Amino acid sequence: MTNSPYAQMVAGYAKAFREGKNIPNGGYACPIRPTLPQHAPKALIFSPHPDDECIIGGLALRLLKESGVNVINVAVTQGSNQERQIGRLEELRAACGYMGFGLIQTADRGLEGVHSKRRENDPDSWSKDVVLIARILTEQNPAIIFVPHLTDWNSTHIGVHLLVMDALARMPLSFETCVIETEYWGAMASPNLMVASSEEDVTEMVTGTSFHVGEVTRNPFHLLHPAWMQDNVRRGSELVGGQGESAPDFSFATLYRVNCWANRQLSVAWDGGRYLRLDADPAHLLQP
């Protein structure tokens, strides 16, 4: 057995994961959230599945808490298992309530078949979904949208990217918004923003994810979420900060790619990469 001083640290990680499996999922009182003005700017999270709103929500949560942005989750699907779709909606409502996010359903059971094959093979039905997403964009007029990046591995994540981009292409020429690409299943090759999260925020993200009881019972990925956010610091220090650069003093972070949508075109918001530290206002960072 190794006598390295790191043994205790590694054992602590393993113990925390084991003990986390005994923590009850969901059912927690909602944290106090800021009262938002009626005309607060909106951010829409286009979630491929219920639970994605919590997983990629580091920046969204900070925008809500620190910048007074009205964050609304758009439930593009409610999962592919039809027997679980109603249950997943109820879990999603509870999770969004805990996080302080609004919720928009796309359909009673969410959209079906949101993937590139249907886009290619059934363009008529795909077009109906595109019109639906464009209508949500028109009604909500968001200042910011979150959407998975094009190579986020999971077929529905990729499908949601294509669906939202197709909807943006149908919007009037005057429509402008900030498009923030997210990652989870597949890492982005070129993120340009690393957002630090406090221990409090990470706790709320893990707790919010725990409301998706059916999913975290099947796979307790919420317990691994802090480790994923720590690994994002490792990746982001070079992918965002620059190859060979020193890592910032972040404990937890999420990586994003920030773009501008204007004149029916997507363009990267800035050259190089940026960090959003814990003492910075996220709204200021997103300004050109």
C-alpha positions as CSV (number, residue, x, y, z in Angstrom):
1,M,0.0,0.0,0.0
2,T,1.4,3.4,-0.9
3,N,2.4,5.8,1.8
4,S,2.0,8.9,-0.4
5,P,0.4,11.8,1.4
6,Y,-2.1,12.0,-1.6
7,A,-3.6,8.7,-0.4
8,Q,-5.7,10.5,2.2
9,M,-6.9,13.0,-0.4
10,V,-7.9,10.3,-2.9
11,A,-9.6,8.3,-0.1
12,G,-11.6,11.4,0.8
13,Y,-12.9,11.7,-2.8
14,A,-13.9,8.0,-2.8
15,K,-15.5,8.3,0.6
16,A,-17.5,11.4,-0.4
17,F,-18.8,9.6,-3.5
18,R,-19.8,6.5,-1.5
19,E,-21.6,8.5,1.2
20,G,-23.3,10.7,-1.3
21,K,-25.3,7.7,-2.5
22,N,-27.1,7.8,0.8
23,I,-28.2,11.4,0.6
24,P,-31.9,11.7,-0.3
25,N,-32.7,13.0,-3.8
26,G,-34.9,16.0,-4.3
27,G,-37.5,17.5,-2.0
28,Y,-35.4,20.3,-0.7
29,A,-36.6,23.8,0.1
30,C,-35.9,26.4,-2.6
31,P,-33.1,28.9,-1.9
32,I,-34.0,32.5,-1.7
33,R,-33.8,34.1,-5.2
34,P,-33.8,37.7,-6.2
35,T,-37.1,39.3,-7.2
36,L,-36.8,40.2,-10.8
37,P,-38.3,43.2,-12.5
38,Q,-41.1,42.5,-15.0
39,H,-38.9,43.5,-17.9
40,A,-35.7,41.7,-16.8
41,P,-33.6,40.4,-19.7
42,K,-34.3,36.8,-20.5
43,A,-31.9,33.8,-21.0
44,L,-33.4,30.6,-22.5
45,I,-31.8,27.3,-21.9
46,F,-32.7,24.9,-24.7
47,S,-32.4,21.6,-22.9
48,P,-32.1,18.4,-24.8
49,H,-33.3,16.4,-21.7
50,P,-34.7,17.2,-18.2
51,D,-31.5,17.6,-16.0
52,D,-29.4,19.5,-18.6
53,E,-30.7,22.8,-17.2
54,C,-28.9,22.0,-13.9
55,I,-25.8,20.3,-15.4
56,I,-24.7,23.2,-17.6
57,G,-26.3,25.9,-15.4
58,G,-23.2,27.4,-13.9
59,L,-23.4,30.6,-15.9
60,A,-27.2,30.7,-16.0
61,L,-27.4,30.5,-12.2
62,R,-24.9,33.4,-11.8
63,L,-26.8,35.5,-14.4
64,L,-29.9,35.0,-12.3
65,K,-28.4,35.6,-8.9
66,E,-25.9,38.3,-9.7
67,S,-27.2,40.1,-12.8
68,G,-31.0,39.8,-12.4
69,V,-31.5,37.8,-15.6
70,N,-34.7,35.9,-16.0
71,V,-33.5,32.3,-16.8
72,I,-36.1,30.1,-18.5
73,N,-35.6,26.5,-19.3
74,V,-37.1,25.3,-22.6
75,A,-37.8,21.5,-22.3
76,V,-37.1,20.5,-25.9
77,T,-37.7,16.9,-25.1
78,Q,-38.8,15.0,-22.0
79,G,-36.7,12.0,-22.8
80,S,-37.1,9.2,-25.2
81,N,-38.7,6.7,-22.7
82,Q,-42.4,7.4,-23.2
83,E,-43.3,5.7,-19.9
84,R,-41.1,8.2,-18.1
85,Q,-42.0,11.4,-19.9
86,I,-44.7,12.6,-17.6
87,G,-42.6,11.7,-14.5
88,R,-39.6,13.5,-15.9
89,L,-41.7,16.6,-16.4
90,E,-42.8,16.6,-12.8
91,E,-39.1,16.2,-11.7
92,L,-38.2,19.0,-14.1
93,R,-40.8,21.3,-12.6
94,A,-39.4,20.6,-9.2
95,A,-35.8,21.1,-10.3
96,C,-36.5,24.4,-12.1
97,G,-38.5,25.6,-9.1
98,Y,-35.5,24.9,-6.9
99,M,-33.0,26.6,-9.2
100,G,-35.2,29.6,-9.7
101,F,-35.6,29.0,-13.4
102,G,-38.8,29.4,-15.4
103,L,-40.1,26.5,-17.6
104,I,-41.5,26.3,-21.1
105,Q,-42.8,23.0,-22.5
106,T,-42.6,22.5,-26.2
107,A,-45.3,19.9,-26.2
108,D,-47.3,17.8,-23.6
109,R,-44.6,15.1,-23.8
110,G,-41.9,17.2,-25.4
111,L,-40.7,16.9,-28.9
112,E,-39.8,13.5,-30.3
113,G,-37.0,12.4,-32.6
114,V,-34.9,15.5,-32.2
115,H,-31.8,14.2,-34.1
116,S,-30.1,14.7,-37.4
117,K,-31.5,11.6,-39.1
118,R,-35.1,13.0,-38.8
119,R,-33.8,16.4,-40.1
120,E,-32.4,14.6,-43.1
121,N,-35.2,12.0,-43.7
122,D,-38.3,13.8,-42.7
123,P,-37.8,17.6,-43.4
124,D,-41.6,18.3,-43.3
125,S,-42.0,17.2,-39.7
126,W,-38.7,18.7,-38.7
127,S,-39.8,22.0,-40.2
128,K,-42.8,22.1,-37.9
129,D,-40.5,21.8,-34.9
130,V,-38.3,24.5,-36.2
131,V,-41.4,26.8,-36.5
132,L,-42.3,26.0,-32.9
133,I,-38.8,27.0,-31.7
134,A,-38.8,30.1,-33.8
135,R,-42.2,31.1,-32.2
136,I,-40.7,30.6,-28.7
137,L,-37.8,32.9,-29.7
138,T,-40.2,35.5,-31.0
139,E,-42.4,35.4,-28.0
140,Q,-39.6,35.5,-25.4
141,N,-37.1,37.7,-27.3
142,P,-34.2,36.4,-25.2
143,A,-31.0,38.4,-24.8
144,I,-29.1,35.1,-24.3
145,I,-29.7,31.5,-25.4
146,F,-27.9,28.4,-24.2
147,V,-27.7,25.5,-26.7
148,P,-25.5,22.4,-26.9
149,H,-22.6,22.6,-29.3
150,L,-22.6,20.7,-32.6
151,T,-20.4,17.8,-31.5
152,D,-21.8,17.2,-28.0
153,W,-21.9,13.4,-28.9
154,N,-25.4,12.6,-27.7
155,S,-27.7,12.5,-30.7
156,T,-30.4,14.6,-29.0
157,H,-27.9,17.2,-27.9
158,I,-26.7,17.5,-31.5
159,G,-30.3,17.5,-32.7
160,V,-31.2,20.4,-30.4
161,H,-28.2,22.4,-31.7
162,L,-29.4,21.9,-35.3
163,L,-33.0,22.6,-34.4
164,V,-32.2,25.9,-32.6
165,M,-29.8,27.0,-35.4
166,D,-32.5,26.3,-38.0
167,A,-35.0,28.3,-36.0
168,L,-32.6,31.2,-35.7
169,A,-32.2,31.2,-39.5
170,R,-35.9,31.8,-39.8
171,M,-35.9,34.8,-37.5
172,P,-36.2,38.3,-38.9
173,L,-33.0,40.0,-40.0
174,S,-33.3,42.4,-37.1
175,F,-33.3,39.6,-34.5
176,E,-30.2,39.6,-32.3
177,T,-29.1,37.5,-29.4
178,C,-26.1,36.0,-27.6
179,V,-25.7,32.3,-28.4
180,I,-23.8,30.4,-25.7
181,E,-22.8,26.9,-26.7
182,T,-22.6,24.3,-23.9
183,E,-21.0,21.0,-23.5
184,Y,-21.5,17.8,-21.4
185,W,-21.2,14.5,-23.3
186,G,-18.6,15.8,-25.8
187,A,-16.0,18.4,-25.0
188,M,-15.7,21.5,-27.1
189,A,-12.5,21.9,-29.1
190,S,-12.5,25.7,-28.8
191,P,-14.4,27.1,-25.8
192,N,-13.8,30.8,-25.2
193,L,-15.2,31.3,-21.7
194,M,-14.5,29.6,-18.4
195,V,-17.0,30.5,-15.7
196,A,-16.0,30.0,-12.0
197,S,-18.7,28.7,-9.6
198,S,-18.7,29.1,-5.9
199,E,-19.1,26.2,-3.5
200,E,-22.7,27.4,-2.8
201,D,-23.6,27.4,-6.5
202,V,-22.1,24.0,-7.1
203,T,-24.1,22.7,-4.1
204,E,-27.3,24.2,-5.6
205,M,-26.5,22.6,-9.0
206,V,-25.9,19.2,-7.5
207,T,-29.1,19.5,-5.3
208,G,-31.1,20.7,-8.3
209,T,-30.0,17.7,-10.4
210,S,-31.0,15.4,-7.5
211,F,-34.6,16.4,-8.1
212,H,-34.3,14.3,-11.3
213,V,-34.8,11.2,-9.1
214,G,-35.3,8.6,-11.8
215,E,-32.2,9.6,-13.7
216,V,-29.8,9.9,-10.7
217,T,-31.1,6.6,-9.3
218,R,-30.1,5.0,-12.6
219,N,-26.8,6.8,-12.8
220,P,-25.7,9.0,-9.9
221,F,-24.0,11.5,-12.1
222,H,-24.9,14.4,-9.8
223,L,-22.4,13.1,-7.3
224,L,-19.7,13.3,-9.9
225,H,-20.6,16.8,-11.0
226,P,-18.1,18.6,-8.7
227,A,-15.3,16.5,-10.1
228,W,-16.4,17.3,-13.6
229,M,-16.4,21.0,-12.8
230,Q,-12.9,20.6,-11.3
231,D,-11.7,18.9,-14.5
232,N,-13.1,21.9,-16.5
233,V,-10.6,24.1,-14.6
234,R,-7.8,21.8,-15.9
235,R,-9.0,21.9,-19.5
236,G,-10.1,25.6,-19.4
237,S,-6.8,26.9,-18.1
238,E,-5.2,26.0,-21.5
239,L,-8.2,25.7,-23.9
240,V,-9.5,29.1,-22.8
241,G,-6.4,30.7,-21.2
242,G,-3.9,29.5,-23.7
243,Q,-1.6,26.6,-24.1
244,G,1.0,26.4,-21.4
245,E,-0.7,29.1,-19.3
246,S,-1.0,28.8,-15.5
247,A,-4.4,27.8,-14.2
248,P,-6.5,30.4,-12.5
249,D,-7.3,29.9,-8.8
250,F,-10.8,28.3,-9.5
251,S,-12.1,25.3,-7.6
252,F,-15.0,24.7,-10.0
253,A,-15.9,26.0,-13.5
254,T,-17.9,25.4,-16.6
255,L,-16.7,25.9,-20.2
256,Y,-18.8,27.7,-22.9
257,R,-18.4,29.2,-26.3
258,V,-20.0,32.7,-26.6
259,N,-21.2,33.8,-30.0
260,C,-23.2,36.7,-31.4
261,W,-26.3,36.2,-33.6
262,A,-26.9,39.2,-35.9
263,N,-28.0,39.6,-39.5
264,R,-28.8,35.9,-39.5
265,Q,-25.2,35.0,-38.9
266,L,-23.3,33.5,-36.1
267,S,-19.9,35.0,-35.2
268,V,-17.6,34.4,-32.2
269,A,-18.1,37.1,-29.6
270,W,-14.4,37.9,-29.1
271,D,-10.9,36.8,-30.0
272,G,-9.1,34.5,-27.6
273,G,-10.6,33.4,-24.3
274,R,-11.9,35.0,-21.1
275,Y,-12.4,34.0,-17.5
276,L,-15.4,34.9,-15.4
277,R,-14.1,35.1,-11.8
278,L,-16.2,34.9,-8.7
279,D,-16.0,38.7,-8.1
280,A,-17.0,39.7,-11.7
281,D,-20.5,40.5,-12.9
282,P,-21.4,38.0,-15.6
283,A,-23.6,40.5,-17.4
284,H,-20.6,42.8,-18.0
285,L,-18.6,40.0,-19.5
286,L,-21.2,39.2,-22.1
287,Q,-21.2,42.7,-23.4
288,P,-19.3,43.2,-26.7
